[in-house]
Amino acid sequence: MTAEGYTVVDAFAAYRLGRAEVSLTVENVFNVAWNEAQFDTESRLPGEAAAVSELHFTPGNPFNVRLGIGYRF
């Protein structure tokens, strides 16, 4: 079994003025469906003649936007 490849584009921008900072993060700009982690698991239940291979995965983050505001003391 071969894991599927993917391309994810993220963008980040920040602006600092004195001690204040504003940042903007955009994740998964093109809203690609992707698997963050993929595992090939083989299992066989009692009574089954042969083992079954299955792909288990953790889905990746969908498109999202975050705005951050910070101040340095």
N, C-alpha and C positions, 0 to 999 in steps of 0.2 A: 504494500500500500504506500502511496506517495502523498505527502501532505500538499495541499494546494498553496501556491504562492499568492502574495498580495502586495499592493502598493498603497500606502496610506500617506496622505499629505496633511501636515499640520502647519499652522502659522502662529507666530508669536511676535508681539510688538510691545515695547515699554517706553515710557517717557518719564524722565526724572527732572524735577525742577526743585533745586535745593534739597530739602530733606523729604519731600513728597514724591511719590511715584504712582503712576497709573499704568496698568498693563492690560492687554487684551490677548486672549488665547483662543484660537479657533482650531478644534481638533476634527480630524476626518473631513476635510474641506469638501470632498466630492461624495460624501456619504456612502463609502464603499462597505459592503458586507464582508467582514473578515474575521478570522479566528485567531484570538490572541495566543492560545495554547491548543495544541492538537496531540492526541494520544491514540495510538492504535492498540486496542485491547482485545485479546483473544480469550474467549471463555467457552466452557462446555458444561451444560447442565446434565445431571444424571439422566440417563436414558437417551441422550443425543449421540448419534453415531460419530459425528465429527465436530471439531471446534468451530466456532463462529468468530470472525474477525469484524470488529466494529470500530468506528471512529468516534471518539469522545472529544469534545472541544469546549473551550470557554470563548463565548462570542466577544469580539472587540467592541470598543466604544463606538456608538453612532455619532453623527454630526452633533457637535455641541460648542457653545461659545461661553467663555468665562471672562468677566471683567474683574480686575483686582485693583485695590487702592491700598497703598502702604505709606507709612511715615517712619523715618529713622530717627531714633532718639539720640 
